[in-house]
């Protein structure tokens, strides 16, 4: 499994970049299998850490995606509307889901680093 060192990870398998960009991990996309739809959040939505932000549907199931930190959704990935499979093919790049304006950047520091996430998932 790919676990980039520059990201922070939630126990619920979302990643958070320093700029507030959020997506799901390689481990999560692998477990979901083929993603067929992503219900993206509305820009402007205010969320708290651990709150459901959007839903990903795969051929297996629908899965809630949680906010790894508190903030306001300032952007979503329009590419996922046309090609939700980007979540599978490039989960840390073109498969990003939304971007948060972090309310408390210290919440990012409370998330797992790559080593801790790898140990937790056996990656």
C-alpha positions in Angstrom: 0.0 0.0 0.0 1.1 3.5 -0.8 1.2 5.8 2.3 2.9 9.1 1.5 5.0 10.7 4.3 3.7 14.2 3.7 0.1 13.5 4.7 -1.7 13.0 8.0 -4.2 10.2 8.4 -7.5 9.7 10.2 -8.4 6.3 11.7 -11.4 6.3 9.4 -8.9 6.2 6.4 -9.1 9.8 5.2 -5.9 11.7 4.5 -5.3 15.4 5.0 -2.6 17.5 3.2 -1.2 20.6 4.9 -3.2 22.8 2.5 -6.5 21.3 3.7 -7.0 18.9 0.7 -8.7 15.7 1.7 -9.2 12.3 0.1 -9.3 8.6 1.1 -6.2 6.4 1.5 -5.0 3.8 -0.9 -6.0 1.2 1.7 -9.6 2.6 1.8 -10.0 2.6 -2.0 -8.6 -0.9 -2.1 -11.2 -2.1 0.4 -14.1 -0.3 -1.4 -13.0 -1.7 -4.8 -14.5 0.0 -7.9 -15.8 3.5 -7.0 -18.8 4.4 -9.2 -20.1 7.6 -7.6 -18.9 10.3 -5.2 -21.5 12.5 -3.5 -19.4 15.6 -2.9 -20.2 18.2 -0.2 -21.4 21.6 -0.9 -18.8 24.4 -1.0 -19.3 26.5 2.1 -20.4 23.6 4.3 -18.9 23.8 7.8 -17.9 20.5 9.4 -16.4 19.3 12.6 -13.6 16.7 12.8 -15.2 13.2 12.7 -18.4 14.4 11.0 -19.7 12.9 7.8 -18.9 15.1 4.9 -19.7 13.1 1.8 -20.5 9.6 0.6 -18.6 7.3 -1.8 -20.4 4.5 -3.6 -18.6 1.5 -4.9 -19.8 -1.7 -6.5 -19.6 -3.2 -3.0 -21.3 -0.6 -0.8 -21.8 3.1 0.1 -19.3 4.5 2.6 -19.4 7.7 4.6 -16.3 10.0 4.3 -15.5 11.9 7.5 -13.8 15.2 8.0 -10.3 14.6 9.4 -10.3 18.1 10.9 -12.8 20.9 11.5 -13.3 23.6 8.9 -15.2 24.9 5.9 -15.3 23.2 2.6 -13.8 25.7 0.1 -13.5 23.4 -3.0 -14.5 20.1 -4.3 -13.0 18.0 -7.1 -15.1 18.4 -10.2 -13.2 15.6 -11.9 -14.8 13.0 -9.7 -18.3 13.8 -11.1 -17.1 12.7 -14.6 -14.7 10.0 -13.5 -15.2 8.7 -9.9 -12.7 5.9 -10.6 -10.0 8.5 -10.0 -10.4 7.6 -6.3 -9.1 4.2 -7.2 -6.5 5.0 -9.8 -4.9 8.1 -8.1 -6.2 8.4 -4.4 -3.5 10.9 -3.4 -3.5 13.0 -6.6 -6.4 13.4 -9.1 -8.7 11.4 -6.8 -8.8 14.1 -4.0 -12.3 14.9 -2.8 -12.6 18.3 -1.2 -10.5 21.0 0.4 -11.0 22.4 3.9 -10.2 25.8 5.2 -9.0 24.5 8.6 -10.6 26.0 11.6 -7.9 24.7 13.9 -4.7 23.7 12.1 -3.5 22.0 15.3 -6.1 19.3 14.6 -4.0 18.1 11.7 -1.1 17.5 14.1 -3.3 15.2 16.1 -3.8 12.8 13.2 -1.6 9.8 12.5 1.6 10.2 10.6 2.5 7.8 7.8 4.3 5.4 10.1 1.5 5.2 12.6 -1.1 4.7 9.8 1.0 2.1 8.1 1.3 0.2 11.4 -2.4 0.5 12.1 -3.4 -0.9 8.7 -0.5 -3.3 8.2 0.5 -1.5 5.1 
